[in-house]
Amino acid sequence: MYGHKNVAHLPAGFPQFFEKGLGASIWDADGHEYIDMMCSWGPIILGHQNPLVDEAVRQQLAQGECFNGPSSRMVELAELLTDTVAHADWALFCKNGTDATTLAVAVARTETSKRKVIMANGSYHGIAAWSSSPTAAGIPADERAHTIRIEYNDVASLRAAVSEADDDLAALVLTPLRHDISRDLEPVSPEFARAARELCNRHNAVLILDEVRTGFRIDPVGSWTSLGVQPDLSAWSKALGNGHAIAALLGTRTLEAAATRITATGSFWFGSVPMAAALATVREIRRPESQAILTASGTKLQNCLRTQAASYGLDVNVSGPPALPFMTFANDPGFELSAVWARAALDEGAYFHPTHNWFLGTAHTDAVIDRVLNATDLAFARVARVTAEPGADRLLRAG
């Protein structure tokens, strides 16, 4: 079985299996090339087969991968991450984003001896029971009994949830911005972020920032640092290893003792090759020149999408940070137009998802973005033709 359910949300004709990636491009099982605007759902931040990462991997493979304990790569990576991320004093490594967020909750509960966790409606923090949807199969409702949900960016909703938790609040788990599937991305309001920090301080709860999707694509030092707000714990994965399976929980000194008390282990959690890959990735992506590529390419893409859409008389909303862009069509609640647009772009060699935010990496150079924009222009043209056809309004209303 194919584990990632999001393939079911793709329009007909999208490839399901892939054979190769190089730079900003991927090739499906039939040999068709596409510019990858999803970056493998986020992990690829330096491009497929990045030479720096691949060389680090080759060198580590020559030494070995899986030992009776971690290699010195783990120490080096912990030192690099604590030097990079503003709030971090220590690091605990695992494999996936779910591991990191769930370990964060365990650390918070251990530190506070409390149970309740607050998270936002629509947020995705992995597949663990504590953060699962009420409709998730195979998870009894009582496994979510200590999770309270709020509306993102709603300070009143947040305060009400804290009151509901009373003196049993262990943690507040938030994403740096609202990036739910099938909606425009919404930046965090400074008031909401500061309220989250203040309420955690007041109630001796732990503020956890889920950087799994946003990590290194907003600010390498931490996505809320520019707001003057620091979390107690942060969860990282996806871009951390440029496609290699690794995740990290980063924390402040005050939670170090609690982190040593939880059970955190796995047969492959301390593999040396992913850590070597992460070392090369972090060293490269935190460079100002790398961040400048993400900003320039993403900004160009977003601005040109708005211009192209307007030239065809189409009303779109382009949202998100430059390296995490997304676009929706006005009056398209069922995403029918988004599906037409994404499929048309695919036919022209650019892979976008119609309902999930996109990702940029440093392989998305100015020249690559020009190729992408050629595809998106033709995709807007197809949407314009579809909306001009008789009965198009009925189709959209039905959606």
C-alpha positions as CSV (number, residue, x, y, z in Angstrom):
1,M,0.0,0.0,0.0
2,Y,1.1,3.6,-0.7
3,G,1.4,5.3,2.6
4,H,0.9,8.9,1.7
5,K,-2.8,9.6,1.5
6,N,-2.3,13.0,-0.3
7,V,-1.8,11.2,-3.6
8,A,-5.6,10.6,-3.5
9,H,-6.1,14.4,-3.7
10,L,-4.2,14.8,-6.9
11,P,-6.1,15.4,-10.2
12,A,-6.3,12.5,-12.6
13,G,-3.2,12.0,-14.7
14,F,-0.7,13.0,-12.0
15,P,2.2,10.5,-11.7
16,Q,2.3,8.3,-8.6
17,F,5.8,6.8,-8.9
18,F,9.2,8.4,-9.6
19,E,12.5,7.1,-10.7
20,K,15.0,10.0,-10.6
21,G,15.7,13.5,-9.2
22,L,18.4,15.9,-10.2
23,G,18.6,19.6,-9.2
24,A,15.2,21.1,-9.4
25,S,13.8,18.3,-11.6
26,I,12.2,14.9,-11.0
27,W,11.4,12.1,-13.5
28,D,8.4,9.8,-13.2
29,A,8.3,6.1,-13.9
30,D,7.5,6.7,-17.5
31,G,10.5,9.0,-18.0
32,H,8.7,12.4,-18.0
33,E,10.6,15.3,-16.5
34,Y,9.0,17.9,-14.2
35,I,10.3,20.8,-12.3
36,D,9.6,19.8,-8.7
37,M,7.7,22.6,-7.0
38,M,6.9,20.3,-4.0
39,C,10.5,19.4,-3.2
40,S,9.4,15.9,-2.3
41,W,6.8,17.5,0.1
42,G,9.5,19.7,1.7
43,P,12.7,17.6,2.4
44,I,14.6,18.7,-0.7
45,I,15.9,22.2,0.0
46,L,19.3,22.1,-1.8
47,G,18.1,20.2,-4.9
48,H,18.1,16.6,-5.8
49,Q,21.5,14.9,-5.8
50,N,23.1,18.0,-4.3
51,P,26.9,17.5,-4.7
52,L,27.8,18.8,-1.2
53,V,25.3,16.5,0.5
54,D,26.1,13.5,-1.7
55,E,29.8,13.8,-1.1
56,A,29.2,13.9,2.7
57,V,27.1,10.8,2.4
58,R,29.7,9.0,0.3
59,Q,32.4,9.8,2.9
60,Q,30.3,8.6,5.8
61,L,29.3,5.4,3.9
62,A,32.9,4.6,3.5
63,Q,33.2,4.6,7.3
64,G,29.9,2.9,8.1
65,E,26.3,3.7,8.9
66,C,24.8,1.7,11.7
67,F,26.9,1.0,14.8
68,N,26.4,0.0,18.5
69,G,26.0,3.6,19.3
70,P,26.1,7.0,17.5
71,S,29.1,8.3,15.7
72,S,30.7,11.7,16.3
73,R,28.5,13.0,13.5
74,M,25.7,13.2,16.1
75,V,27.8,15.5,18.4
76,E,28.8,17.7,15.4
77,L,25.3,18.0,14.3
78,A,24.0,18.9,17.7
79,E,26.7,21.6,18.0
80,L,25.8,23.0,14.6
81,L,22.1,23.1,15.3
82,T,22.5,24.7,18.7
83,D,24.8,27.2,17.1
84,T,22.2,27.9,14.4
85,V,18.8,27.9,16.2
86,A,18.5,30.8,18.6
87,H,16.6,29.1,21.5
88,A,18.4,25.7,21.3
89,D,20.8,24.4,24.0
90,W,20.5,20.7,23.2
91,A,19.4,18.3,20.5
92,L,17.7,14.9,20.4
93,F,17.6,13.1,17.1
94,C,15.0,10.8,15.6
95,K,13.6,10.0,12.1
96,N,10.4,11.8,11.2
97,G,8.4,14.9,12.1
98,T,5.9,12.8,14.1
99,D,8.8,11.5,16.2
100,A,10.0,15.0,17.0
101,T,6.6,16.5,17.8
102,T,5.6,13.5,19.9
103,L,8.8,13.5,21.8
104,A,8.3,17.2,22.5
105,V,4.9,16.6,24.1
106,A,6.5,13.8,26.2
107,V,9.2,16.2,27.4
108,A,6.6,18.8,28.2
109,R,4.5,16.3,30.2
110,T,7.6,15.0,32.0
111,E,8.7,18.5,33.0
112,T,5.3,19.8,34.1
113,S,3.7,16.6,35.4
114,K,0.6,17.8,33.6
115,R,-1.4,16.2,30.7
116,K,-3.3,18.7,28.5
117,V,-2.0,19.8,25.1
118,I,-3.4,22.7,23.1
119,M,-3.1,22.7,19.3
120,A,-4.9,24.6,16.4
121,N,-7.8,23.2,14.4
122,G,-6.5,22.1,11.0
123,S,-2.9,21.9,12.0
124,Y,-0.9,18.8,11.2
125,H,1.7,17.6,13.7
126,G,2.1,14.1,12.4
127,I,0.2,10.8,12.7
128,A,0.5,10.2,16.5
129,A,-2.7,9.7,18.4
130,W,-2.4,12.8,20.5
131,S,-2.7,15.1,17.5
132,S,-4.9,12.9,15.3
133,S,-8.2,14.1,13.6
134,P,-11.4,13.0,15.3
135,T,-12.1,11.1,12.1
136,A,-8.8,9.2,12.0
137,A,-9.3,5.5,11.6
138,G,-7.9,3.1,14.3
139,I,-7.5,5.7,17.1
140,P,-9.9,5.6,20.0
141,A,-11.3,8.9,21.1
142,D,-9.9,8.6,24.6
143,E,-6.3,8.8,23.1
144,R,-7.2,12.4,22.2
145,A,-8.9,13.1,25.5
146,H,-6.1,15.5,26.7
147,T,-5.9,17.5,23.4
148,I,-7.7,20.8,23.3
149,R,-8.2,22.6,19.9
150,I,-8.2,26.3,19.2
151,E,-8.5,28.6,16.2
152,Y,-5.1,29.7,15.0
153,N,-4.4,33.4,15.4
154,D,-7.4,33.8,17.7
155,V,-6.2,35.1,21.1
156,A,-9.6,34.7,22.7
157,S,-9.8,31.1,21.6
158,L,-6.3,30.5,23.0
159,R,-7.2,32.1,26.3
160,A,-10.4,30.0,26.6
161,A,-8.5,26.8,25.9
162,V,-5.9,27.7,28.6
163,S,-8.8,28.3,31.0
164,E,-10.3,24.9,30.1
165,A,-7.1,23.1,30.8
166,D,-7.0,24.8,34.1
167,D,-4.0,23.7,36.1
168,D,-3.4,20.6,33.9
169,L,-1.8,22.4,30.9
170,A,1.5,20.8,29.8
171,A,2.1,22.3,26.4
172,L,0.9,24.6,23.6
173,V,1.9,23.2,20.2
174,L,1.8,25.6,17.3
175,T,3.1,25.9,13.7
176,P,5.0,29.2,12.9
177,L,2.2,30.1,10.5
178,R,-1.1,28.6,9.5
179,H,-0.5,26.1,6.7
180,D,-3.5,23.9,6.7
181,I,-4.2,22.0,3.6
182,S,-6.8,23.5,1.2
183,R,-6.6,27.1,2.4
184,D,-4.5,30.2,1.9
185,L,-1.5,30.3,4.2
186,E,-1.8,32.8,7.0
187,P,1.1,34.4,8.8
188,V,1.0,34.4,12.6
189,S,0.0,37.6,14.2
190,P,2.6,39.0,16.6
191,E,-0.2,39.4,19.2
192,F,-1.0,35.7,19.0
193,A,2.6,34.5,19.2
194,R,3.3,36.8,22.1
195,A,0.1,35.7,23.9
196,A,1.1,32.1,23.4
197,R,4.5,32.8,25.1
198,E,3.0,34.9,27.9
199,L,0.3,32.3,28.7
200,C,2.9,29.5,28.8
201,N,5.0,31.5,31.1
202,R,2.1,32.3,33.4
203,H,0.8,28.7,33.6
204,N,4.2,27.0,33.7
205,A,3.5,25.3,30.4
206,V,5.9,24.5,27.6
207,L,5.7,26.4,24.2
208,I,6.4,24.0,21.4
209,L,7.0,25.3,17.8
210,D,6.5,22.8,15.1
211,E,9.2,23.8,12.5
212,V,8.9,20.5,10.6
213,R,7.5,22.1,7.5
214,T,8.9,25.6,7.9
215,G,12.4,24.9,9.2
216,F,15.1,26.7,7.3
217,R,12.6,28.2,4.8
218,I,11.6,31.2,6.9
219,D,14.6,31.9,9.1
220,P,17.3,29.4,10.0
221,V,17.5,30.8,13.5
222,G,13.8,30.1,14.2
223,S,10.7,31.3,12.5
224,W,9.4,33.5,15.4
225,T,12.8,35.0,16.3
226,S,12.0,38.2,14.4
227,L,8.9,38.6,16.5
228,G,11.0,38.4,19.7
229,V,9.3,35.1,20.7
230,Q,11.3,32.0,21.4
231,P,9.8,28.5,22.1
232,D,11.0,26.2,24.8
233,L,11.1,23.3,22.3
234,S,11.0,23.1,18.5
235,A,10.6,20.1,16.2
236,W,12.5,19.9,12.9
237,S,12.6,17.4,10.0
238,K,11.9,17.6,6.3
239,A,14.6,20.0,5.0
240,L,17.0,19.0,7.8
241,G,18.7,16.3,5.7
242,N,17.9,17.3,2.1
243,G,16.0,14.1,1.6
244,H,17.7,11.8,4.1
245,A,15.6,10.5,7.0
246,I,16.3,12.6,10.0
247,A,14.5,14.7,12.5
248,A,15.5,16.7,15.6
249,L,13.9,18.0,18.8
250,L,15.7,21.1,20.0
251,G,15.2,22.6,23.5
252,T,16.3,25.1,26.1
253,R,18.5,24.3,29.0
254,T,15.6,24.3,31.5
255,L,14.1,21.2,29.7
256,E,17.3,19.2,29.3
257,A,16.8,17.1,32.5
258,A,13.2,16.2,31.4
259,A,14.5,15.2,28.0
260,T,17.0,12.7,29.5
261,R,14.1,11.0,31.4
262,I,11.8,10.1,28.5
263,T,12.2,7.0,26.4
264,A,13.5,8.0,23.0
265,T,15.1,5.4,20.8
266,G,14.8,3.4,17.6
267,S,16.9,0.9,15.7
268,F,17.8,3.4,13.0
269,W,17.5,6.7,14.9
270,F,21.2,7.3,15.2
271,G,22.4,6.3,11.7
272,S,25.5,8.2,10.7
273,V,24.7,8.8,7.1
274,P,21.6,11.0,7.6
275,M,23.5,12.9,10.2
276,A,26.4,13.5,7.7
277,A,23.8,14.6,5.2
278,A,22.2,17.0,7.7
279,L,25.6,18.5,8.6
280,A,26.2,19.4,4.9
281,T,22.7,20.6,4.5
282,V,22.6,22.9,7.5
283,R,26.0,24.4,6.8
284,E,24.8,25.3,3.3
285,I,21.3,26.4,3.9
286,R,22.1,28.8,6.7
287,R,24.5,30.7,4.5
288,P,23.0,34.2,3.6
289,E,23.6,33.4,-0.1
290,S,21.4,30.3,0.1
291,Q,18.6,32.2,2.0
292,A,18.8,34.9,-0.7
293,I,18.1,32.4,-3.4
294,L,15.0,31.2,-1.6
295,T,13.7,34.7,-1.1
296,A,14.5,36.0,-4.6
297,S,13.1,33.0,-6.4
298,G,10.0,32.7,-4.3
299,T,9.2,36.4,-4.5
300,K,9.6,36.4,-8.3
301,L,7.3,33.4,-8.6
302,Q,4.6,34.9,-6.4
303,N,4.7,38.3,-8.1
304,C,4.6,36.8,-11.6
305,L,1.7,34.4,-10.7
306,R,-0.3,37.4,-9.7
307,T,0.6,39.3,-12.9
308,Q,-0.1,36.3,-15.2
309,A,-3.5,35.6,-13.6
310,A,-4.6,39.2,-13.9
311,S,-3.6,39.2,-17.6
312,Y,-6.2,36.4,-18.2
313,G,-8.8,38.1,-16.0
314,L,-8.5,35.6,-13.3
315,D,-8.7,36.4,-9.6
316,V,-6.2,34.6,-7.4
317,N,-4.7,34.9,-4.0
318,V,-1.0,34.1,-3.7
319,S,0.0,33.5,-0.1
320,G,2.8,32.2,2.1
321,P,6.5,33.1,2.6
322,P,8.6,33.1,-0.5
323,A,10.0,29.6,0.0
324,L,6.5,28.2,1.0
325,P,4.2,29.7,-1.6
326,F,0.6,28.7,-2.4
327,M,-2.1,30.0,-4.7
328,T,-5.9,29.7,-4.7
329,F,-8.6,30.9,-7.2
330,A,-11.4,33.1,-6.0
331,N,-14.9,31.5,-5.9
332,D,-13.3,28.0,-6.2
333,P,-14.2,26.3,-2.9
334,G,-13.9,22.8,-4.3
335,F,-10.5,23.6,-5.9
336,E,-11.8,22.7,-9.4
337,L,-9.9,25.5,-11.0
338,S,-6.8,24.8,-9.0
339,A,-7.0,21.2,-10.2
340,V,-7.3,22.3,-13.8
341,W,-4.4,24.8,-13.4
342,A,-2.1,22.2,-11.6
343,R,-2.8,19.6,-14.3
344,A,-2.1,22.1,-17.1
345,A,1.1,23.1,-15.4
346,L,2.1,19.4,-15.1
347,D,1.5,19.0,-18.8
348,E,3.9,21.8,-19.4
349,G,6.6,20.3,-17.1
350,A,6.0,21.9,-13.7
351,Y,4.7,19.8,-10.7
352,F,2.5,21.8,-8.4
353,H,-0.1,20.5,-5.9
354,P,-3.5,22.0,-6.2
355,T,-4.4,22.0,-2.5
356,H,-1.2,21.8,-0.5
357,N,1.4,24.6,-0.2
358,W,4.5,24.3,-2.4
359,F,8.2,24.4,-1.5
360,L,11.2,26.1,-3.0
361,G,14.9,25.2,-2.7
362,T,18.2,26.6,-3.8
363,A,18.0,24.6,-7.0
364,H,15.1,26.9,-8.1
365,T,17.4,29.4,-9.7
366,D,16.2,32.4,-11.6
367,A,16.5,30.4,-14.9
368,V,14.5,27.6,-13.4
369,I,11.8,29.9,-12.3
370,D,11.6,31.3,-15.8
371,R,10.9,27.8,-17.1
372,V,8.2,27.4,-14.4
373,L,6.6,30.7,-15.3
374,N,6.3,29.6,-18.9
375,A,4.4,26.5,-17.7
376,T,2.2,28.6,-15.3
377,D,1.3,31.1,-18.0
378,L,0.0,28.3,-20.3
379,A,-1.8,26.8,-17.3
380,F,-3.6,30.1,-16.6
381,A,-4.6,30.2,-20.3
382,R,-6.2,26.8,-19.9
383,V,-8.1,27.9,-16.9
384,A,-9.3,31.0,-18.7
385,R,-10.6,28.7,-21.6
386,V,-12.4,26.4,-19.1
387,T,-14.1,29.3,-17.3
388,A,-15.3,30.6,-20.6
389,E,-17.0,27.4,-21.6
390,P,-20.8,27.0,-21.3
391,G,-21.8,25.5,-18.0
392,A,-18.5,26.3,-16.3
393,D,-20.4,28.3,-13.6
394,R,-22.5,25.3,-12.8
395,L,-19.4,23.1,-12.4
396,L,-17.9,25.5,-10.0
397,R,-21.1,25.9,-7.9
398,A,-21.3,22.1,-7.7
399,G,-17.8,22.0,-6.3
